[in-house]
């Protein structure tokens, strides 16, 4: 059995790729998820930007809009 060094074990750094650019997602062109749609709707209403909500968005597009609306509303910002 081969012993892995910490840098070789992806579980040793579980968030190392958690901040991947949505444009690089392999599933980014799929329709947004129900959770994304719900959160996007909430954020767009809070930001008074109803036009930001669109049912035809992809996962990647929804993620980008969510990021922008979080910035606008202060929600989800650490």
Phi, psi and omega in degrees: 000133181272134178273128179268142174277153183310323181288344180267348183260110182299336179288343179286342177225069188297341181253011185299332178242019182290338182257050181280140178299127180306331178293342180262357181294137177288336179253014184297336181269002176280158178302147180301156181281166176298321179295318178297316181299315181297312182292321178297318178299313179300311181296319181295324177291316180296325181274359184056041178232063183305332181291344179288340179270126180216124184290347183262015182286152172274171177302316182294316179297317180297318179299317180295318179292321177300315178302315181295319181287328175297320178297316182293324184264344185082003179279140176073005180266128180285000000 
